[in-house]
């Protein structure tokens, strides 16, 4: 028994000789087979990054014209270093486009992107995961593109809008043009020929005002679709219009909505080890409650805290950019 126990720690050639000498022992053969299977699994297993050799996280931050952001973000960097147990380096970016390109090229490991910027980068490099996403408030995890009509017109579906006038957002708008148009095409509807006219508005609220006034027959908008519908829900174009007091929300009807769209996505490179990624995810999800001040520095736009990227629906945006 002592000799067999020692054989489990022999070199490869010695172990082969031991196996040959003990081939009549099924238990020993089984032990050696299991050992080799474990060794092969360790050698061949795919890796999400090597935790043992990972030394620093490159955090890309868009500062724009905010000269003081570097100083305000420093306590966040220190916190992340403490929680992750690795060095965190800040890479300051002029704009979202620069950060998107840096993530896609592997020049940084982590950064705050719009949902559409994340999709664009991921389609380009296939090298990112959605680590976390900010919530607008305690009610809303996502928002939706919605198609509105006047309630008095009695229109209940997109099919009934054939030959009508549509109000949309600017050409670059994801929620107010690009994503809904892609969805319409997937339903066999070509917007350019289906609607009699398509009028673009620079401000989303102007499209709704045009709908209420009769200038268009339907209009695209965005909404959280949670909260009180009488006040235009908790966030979005309908809420903005309600706050102006210029129209009654009861006059409008939602006849189509998109799949949920995340408010933003904090993208992380797949080269970052899973252990570090897990610590970073947990730290961010706890940040709003643990230190509201630091949360506000890191996420200045949305106050609802972070949720796991596992819950983020990103497929429609990926398809949008893949089909370009």
C-alpha positions as CSV (number, residue, x, y, z in Angstrom):
1,X,0.0,0.0,0.0
2,X,2.9,2.4,0.8
3,X,4.4,1.8,-2.7
4,X,1.1,2.5,-4.4
5,X,0.6,5.7,-2.5
6,X,4.1,7.0,-3.6
7,X,3.3,6.1,-7.2
8,X,0.7,8.8,-7.3
9,X,3.5,11.4,-7.0
10,X,6.0,9.9,-9.5
11,X,7.1,11.6,-12.7
12,X,5.4,10.7,-16.0
13,X,8.0,8.0,-17.1
14,X,8.2,6.5,-13.6
15,X,4.4,6.5,-13.3
16,X,4.2,4.6,-16.7
17,X,6.6,2.0,-15.4
18,X,4.7,1.7,-12.1
19,X,1.5,1.3,-14.1
20,X,3.0,-1.5,-16.2
21,X,4.3,-3.3,-13.1
22,X,1.0,-3.1,-11.3
23,X,-1.3,-3.6,-14.3
24,X,-3.0,-6.5,-12.6
25,X,-4.4,-4.1,-9.9
26,X,-7.6,-2.4,-11.2
27,X,-7.6,0.1,-8.3
28,X,-4.1,1.3,-9.1
29,X,-4.9,1.5,-12.8
30,X,-8.0,3.5,-12.0
31,X,-6.1,5.9,-9.8
32,X,-3.5,6.6,-12.4
33,X,-6.1,7.1,-15.1
34,X,-7.9,9.6,-12.9
35,X,-4.6,11.4,-12.2
36,X,-3.8,11.7,-15.9
37,X,-7.4,12.9,-16.6
38,X,-7.0,15.7,-14.0
39,X,-3.6,16.7,-15.3
40,X,-4.9,16.9,-18.9
41,X,-8.0,18.9,-17.8
42,X,-5.7,21.4,-16.1
43,X,-3.4,21.8,-19.1
44,X,-6.2,21.9,-21.7
45,X,-8.9,23.9,-19.8
46,X,-9.8,27.2,-21.5
47,X,-9.0,30.2,-19.5
48,X,-10.8,33.6,-19.0
49,X,-7.5,35.2,-18.1
50,X,-4.7,34.0,-15.8
51,X,-5.4,35.2,-12.3
52,X,-1.8,34.3,-11.1
53,X,-0.2,36.6,-13.7
54,X,-2.8,39.4,-13.9
55,X,-1.2,42.4,-12.3
56,X,-3.2,45.5,-13.2
57,X,-6.7,46.6,-14.5
58,X,-6.7,49.3,-17.1
59,X,-9.8,51.4,-16.3
60,X,-10.9,53.8,-19.2
61,X,-12.7,56.9,-18.0
62,X,-14.3,59.5,-20.3
63,X,-13.4,62.9,-18.9
64,X,-14.3,65.2,-21.8
65,X,-14.0,68.8,-20.7
66,X,-14.3,68.0,-17.0
67,X,-10.9,68.9,-15.7
68,X,-11.7,67.9,-12.2
69,X,-13.0,64.4,-12.9
70,X,-9.5,62.8,-12.6
71,X,-9.3,64.0,-9.0
72,X,-12.9,62.9,-8.2
73,X,-12.4,59.4,-9.7
74,X,-9.2,58.8,-7.8
75,X,-11.0,57.5,-4.6
76,X,-12.9,55.0,-6.9
77,X,-9.6,53.8,-8.3
78,X,-8.2,53.3,-4.7
79,X,-11.4,51.4,-3.7
80,X,-11.1,49.1,-6.7
81,X,-7.5,48.4,-6.0
82,X,-8.3,47.5,-2.4
83,X,-11.2,45.3,-3.3
84,X,-9.6,43.5,-6.3
85,X,-6.1,43.1,-4.9
86,X,-4.5,44.3,-8.2
87,X,-3.2,47.6,-9.4
88,X,-5.8,49.8,-11.1
89,X,-4.6,52.3,-13.7
90,X,-6.8,55.1,-15.0
91,X,-6.8,55.8,-18.8
92,X,-8.4,59.2,-19.5
93,X,-10.4,59.5,-22.7
94,X,-11.7,62.5,-24.5
95,X,-15.0,61.0,-25.5
96,X,-17.1,57.9,-25.8
97,X,-15.8,57.0,-29.2
98,X,-12.3,56.9,-28.0
99,X,-13.2,54.7,-25.1
100,X,-15.2,52.4,-27.3
101,X,-12.3,52.0,-29.7
102,X,-9.8,51.4,-26.8
103,X,-11.9,48.6,-25.4
104,X,-12.3,47.0,-28.8
105,X,-8.6,47.2,-29.5
106,X,-7.6,45.9,-26.1
107,X,-5.9,49.1,-25.0
108,X,-8.1,49.2,-21.8
109,X,-9.9,46.5,-19.8
110,X,-12.9,48.2,-18.4
111,X,-15.1,51.2,-19.0
112,X,-18.6,52.8,-19.0
113,X,-20.3,52.6,-22.4
114,X,-23.7,53.3,-23.7
115,X,-25.6,50.1,-24.6
116,X,-25.1,50.8,-28.3
117,X,-21.4,51.6,-27.9
118,X,-20.9,48.3,-26.1
119,X,-22.7,46.5,-28.9
120,X,-20.6,48.2,-31.6
121,X,-17.3,47.3,-29.7
122,X,-18.4,43.7,-29.1
123,X,-19.4,43.1,-32.7
124,X,-15.9,44.4,-33.7
125,X,-13.8,42.5,-31.3
126,X,-15.8,39.7,-29.7
127,X,-13.7,40.4,-26.6
128,X,-16.1,41.9,-24.0
129,X,-18.7,40.9,-21.5
130,X,-21.4,43.2,-20.0
131,X,-20.2,43.3,-16.4
132,X,-22.9,45.5,-14.9
133,X,-25.5,48.0,-16.0
134,X,-26.8,51.0,-14.1
135,X,-30.5,51.3,-13.3
136,X,-32.3,54.6,-13.8
137,X,-33.9,54.4,-10.4
138,X,-35.3,51.9,-7.9
139,X,-38.1,51.0,-10.4
140,X,-36.5,50.9,-13.8
141,X,-33.7,48.4,-14.9
142,X,-34.2,49.1,-18.6
143,X,-36.0,51.3,-21.0
144,X,-38.0,50.7,-24.2
145,X,-38.5,52.2,-27.6
146,X,-42.2,52.7,-28.0
147,X,-44.5,53.6,-30.9
148,X,-47.3,56.0,-30.0
149,X,-50.6,56.9,-31.6
150,X,-53.5,59.1,-30.6
151,X,-56.0,57.1,-28.5
152,X,-58.9,58.7,-30.3
153,X,-57.8,57.2,-33.6
154,X,-58.4,53.7,-32.3
155,X,-55.2,52.2,-33.8
156,X,-54.2,49.0,-32.1
157,X,-51.2,47.7,-34.1
158,X,-48.5,48.6,-36.5
159,X,-50.3,47.0,-39.4
160,X,-53.1,49.6,-39.1
161,X,-50.5,52.4,-39.6
162,X,-49.8,51.6,-43.3
163,X,-49.9,54.8,-45.3
164,X,-49.7,57.1,-42.2
165,X,-47.2,59.8,-41.2
166,X,-44.5,58.8,-38.7
167,X,-42.4,61.0,-36.5
168,X,-38.9,59.8,-35.5
169,X,-35.8,61.0,-33.8
170,X,-32.5,62.0,-35.4
171,X,-30.8,59.5,-37.8
172,X,-28.3,58.4,-35.2
173,X,-30.9,57.8,-32.5
174,X,-30.9,54.1,-31.4
175,X,-34.3,54.1,-29.6
176,X,-36.1,56.6,-31.8
177,X,-35.1,55.3,-35.1
178,X,-32.4,52.6,-35.7
179,X,-33.6,49.9,-33.3
180,X,-37.4,50.1,-34.1
181,X,-36.7,50.3,-37.8
182,X,-34.7,47.1,-37.6
183,X,-37.5,45.5,-35.6
184,X,-40.1,46.6,-38.2
185,X,-38.0,45.1,-41.0
186,X,-37.8,41.8,-39.1
187,X,-41.6,41.8,-39.1
188,X,-41.6,42.3,-42.9
189,X,-42.3,46.1,-42.7
190,X,-40.0,48.4,-44.7
191,X,-40.6,51.8,-42.9
192,X,-39.5,53.8,-46.0
193,X,-42.4,52.5,-48.1
194,X,-44.8,51.4,-45.4
195,X,-45.4,54.9,-44.0
196,X,-46.5,57.7,-46.3
197,X,-43.9,60.1,-44.8
198,X,-41.2,60.0,-42.1
199,X,-40.4,63.3,-40.3
200,X,-37.4,63.6,-38.1
201,X,-37.4,65.7,-34.9
202,X,-34.2,66.7,-33.1
203,X,-35.9,66.5,-29.7
204,X,-38.0,63.4,-28.7
205,X,-40.6,65.6,-27.0
206,X,-41.2,67.5,-30.3
207,X,-42.3,64.3,-32.0
208,X,-44.9,63.7,-29.3
209,X,-46.1,67.3,-29.6
210,X,-46.4,66.8,-33.4
211,X,-48.5,63.7,-32.8
212,X,-50.9,65.4,-30.4
213,X,-51.3,68.4,-32.7
214,X,-52.0,66.1,-35.7
215,X,-48.8,66.9,-37.6
216,X,-48.0,63.1,-37.7
217,X,-50.1,60.1,-37.0
218,X,-47.6,58.1,-35.0
219,X,-44.3,58.9,-33.2
220,X,-41.4,57.0,-31.7
221,X,-40.4,57.7,-28.2
222,X,-38.6,56.0,-25.2
223,X,-40.0,55.1,-21.8
224,X,-39.2,53.1,-18.7
225,X,-42.8,51.8,-18.8
226,X,-42.7,51.4,-15.0
227,X,-44.3,53.7,-12.4
228,X,-47.4,55.8,-12.9
229,X,-48.6,55.9,-16.5
230,X,-50.7,59.0,-15.7
231,X,-47.4,60.9,-15.2
232,X,-45.7,59.4,-18.2
233,X,-44.1,56.6,-16.2
234,X,-40.9,57.1,-14.2
235,X,-38.5,58.2,-17.0
236,X,-38.5,58.8,-20.7
237,X,-40.1,61.0,-23.4
238,X,-43.6,60.6,-22.0
239,X,-42.5,61.7,-18.6
240,X,-40.6,64.7,-20.1
241,X,-43.8,65.8,-21.9
242,X,-45.9,65.4,-18.7
243,X,-43.5,67.5,-16.8
244,X,-43.9,70.3,-19.3
245,X,-47.6,70.2,-18.9
246,X,-48.2,70.6,-22.6
247,X,-50.2,67.5,-23.3
248,X,-52.4,64.9,-21.5
249,X,-50.8,61.5,-21.4
250,X,-54.3,60.0,-21.6
251,X,-54.5,61.2,-25.3
252,X,-51.8,58.7,-26.3
253,X,-51.7,54.9,-26.9
254,X,-48.7,52.6,-27.1
255,X,-49.1,50.2,-30.0
256,X,-45.6,48.7,-30.1
257,X,-42.7,48.3,-27.7
258,X,-39.1,47.0,-28.2
259,X,-37.3,44.5,-26.2
260,X,-35.7,46.0,-23.0
261,X,-32.7,48.2,-23.6
262,X,-30.1,48.7,-20.8
263,X,-29.4,52.3,-19.8
264,X,-25.7,51.7,-20.2
265,X,-23.2,48.8,-20.0
266,X,-19.9,48.7,-18.1
267,X,-17.9,46.5,-20.5
268,X,-15.0,44.3,-19.3
269,X,-12.4,42.5,-21.4
270,X,-12.5,38.7,-21.5
271,X,-8.8,38.8,-20.8
272,X,-9.5,39.8,-17.2
273,X,-9.5,36.6,-15.0
274,X,-12.9,35.4,-13.7
275,X,-11.8,35.8,-10.1
276,X,-11.0,39.5,-10.6
277,X,-14.1,40.0,-12.8
278,X,-16.3,38.5,-10.0
279,X,-14.8,40.7,-7.4
280,X,-15.3,43.8,-9.6
281,X,-18.9,42.9,-10.3
282,X,-19.7,42.4,-6.6
283,X,-18.0,45.6,-5.6
284,X,-20.0,47.6,-8.1
285,X,-23.3,46.0,-7.3
286,X,-22.7,46.9,-3.6
287,X,-21.3,50.4,-4.2
288,X,-24.5,52.5,-4.1
289,X,-25.4,51.2,-0.7
290,X,-21.8,51.1,0.6
291,X,-20.7,54.5,-0.6
292,X,-23.3,56.7,-2.4
293,X,-20.8,59.4,-2.9
294,X,-18.4,57.2,-4.8
295,X,-21.3,55.7,-6.7
296,X,-22.3,59.1,-7.9
297,X,-18.8,59.9,-9.2
298,X,-18.6,56.6,-11.1
299,X,-22.2,56.7,-12.4
300,X,-23.3,60.4,-12.5
301,X,-26.4,59.8,-14.7
302,X,-28.5,57.0,-13.3
303,X,-29.2,56.8,-9.5
304,X,-30.6,53.3,-9.2
305,X,-27.4,51.3,-8.5
306,X,-25.7,48.6,-10.5
307,X,-27.2,45.2,-11.5
308,X,-25.3,42.2,-12.9
309,X,-24.6,42.1,-16.6
310,X,-26.0,38.6,-16.6
311,X,-29.4,40.2,-16.6
312,X,-28.8,42.6,-19.5
313,X,-30.6,42.0,-22.8
314,X,-28.1,43.0,-25.5
315,X,-29.0,40.7,-28.4
316,X,-31.1,43.2,-30.4
317,X,-28.4,45.8,-30.3
318,X,-25.8,43.2,-31.3
319,X,-27.9,42.2,-34.3
320,X,-28.4,45.8,-35.2
321,X,-24.6,46.3,-35.5
322,X,-24.0,42.9,-37.1
323,X,-26.4,43.7,-39.9
324,X,-24.8,47.0,-40.8
